[in-house]
Every structure is written in structure tokens, then in C-alpha cells.
Amino acid sequence: MVVFGVLALCAIARRGVPQTHKRLMLLATIVLLEAVIVRWPIAFVTSGPDVAFMLKMVFIVPLVGWDFRTLGRLHPATLWGGLFVIAAWPAYYAISATDGWLAFARWSTGLLA
């Protein structure tokens, strides 16, 4: 959710630059897809966390293709936003097993009951 929030806030801050805003919002939305992908009723998708991450990355490929087709290069928002999404992946696993995160997760899910 942090990666989504950062990308969405950057997109809102850059809403005056339509091409940057659109790309950052699309990348923020793609970040949310991992939660959807792990719920697909396909065995290989649930075989490990790396599979869902890689499938999420597949959704960035058309954006990269669009940039090269229309601009002849990678748009800076696609480059930096995409690198941010990829760089955040190891942090997911480093943080998710910590006592602090697990305590926060228990507390926040307890709010739903």
C-alpha cells in the first residue's frame, strides 16, 4: 500500500502534466493488481510470491511498449515509477516478517471485526 500511496501522491502532484500523471496513476493501479493475482484459481499463481510479482510486472510491459512506440524512448515517469515498483519488491519480504509489521497487521485487521 505504501508503493501505491507514493505513486498516487506523485501522480496527484503532477496532475498538471497529463502524460506523467496518467503513467503514474497506471503504475499505482498495477501495484494493486498483486492482491488480485494471488486470488486467481490457477495453481501456478499460488505456488509462490514471486509468481504473483512477475505476473504483475507483465502489466507494465504494454506501458513500456507504448512509450517506445509513441515517444521513441521511455517516458521518465514510466522509468522511475517502474523502477520504484521493482525496487520495492524486496522490501515487501523484508518487512512482512518483522514483529512490528505483524503487530500492525493484527491491529489493523482487528478494526474490521
Backbone hydrogen bonds, N-H to C=O, Kabsch-Sander energy under -0.5 kcal/mol:
donor,donor_aa,acceptor,acceptor_aa,energy
5,G,1,M,-2.7
6,V,2,V,-2.7
7,L,3,V,-2.5
8,A,4,F,-3.0
9,L,5,G,-2.6
10,C,6,V,-2.4
11,A,7,L,-2.2
12,I,8,A,-2.5
13,A,9,L,-2.4
14,R,10,C,-1.5
15,R,12,I,-1.4
17,V,14,R,-2.1
20,T,17,V,-0.6
21,H,14,R,-0.6
21,H,17,V,-2.7
22,K,18,P,-2.7
23,R,19,Q,-1.6
24,L,20,T,-2.4
25,M,21,H,-2.4
26,L,22,K,-2.3
27,L,23,R,-2.5
28,A,24,L,-2.4
29,T,25,M,-2.1
30,I,26,L,-2.3
31,V,27,L,-1.9
32,L,28,A,-1.0
33,L,29,T,-0.6
33,L,30,I,-1.1
34,E,31,V,-0.9
35,A,32,L,-0.9
36,V,32,L,-0.7
37,I,33,L,-3.0
38,V,34,E,-2.1
39,R,36,V,-1.3
40,W,37,I,-1.9
42,I,40,W,-1.8
45,V,42,I,-0.9
46,T,42,I,-1.1
47,S,44,F,-0.8
48,G,45,V,-0.6
51,V,48,G,-0.7
52,A,48,G,-1.0
53,F,49,P,-1.7
54,M,50,D,-2.5
55,L,51,V,-2.4
56,K,52,A,-2.0
57,M,53,F,-1.9
58,V,54,M,-1.2
59,F,55,L,-0.6
59,F,56,K,-1.1
60,I,57,M,-1.6
61,V,57,M,-0.9
64,V,60,I,-2.0
65,G,61,V,-2.6
66,W,62,P,-2.5
67,D,63,L,-2.3
68,F,64,V,-2.3
69,R,65,G,-2.2
70,T,66,W,-2.9
71,L,67,D,-2.9
72,G,67,D,-1.0
73,R,67,D,-0.9
79,L,75,H,-2.5
80,W,76,P,-2.9
81,G,77,A,-2.0
82,G,78,T,-2.2
83,L,79,L,-2.2
84,F,80,W,-2.0
85,V,81,G,-2.2
86,I,82,G,-2.2
87,A,83,L,-3.0
88,A,84,F,-1.8
89,W,85,V,-0.6
89,W,86,I,-0.9
91,A,87,A,-0.5
92,Y,88,A,-1.6
92,Y,89,W,-0.5
93,Y,89,W,-1.1
94,A,90,P,-2.0
95,I,91,A,-2.5
96,S,92,Y,-2.2
97,A,93,Y,-0.6
98,T,95,I,-1.9
102,L,98,T,-2.3
103,A,99,D,-2.4
104,F,100,G,-2.2
105,A,101,W,-2.9
106,R,102,L,-2.3
107,W,103,A,-2.4
108,S,104,F,-3.1
109,T,105,A,-2.3
110,G,106,R,-1.6
111,L,107,W,-0.8
111,L,108,S,-0.5
112,L,109,T,-1.0
113,A,110,G,-0.7
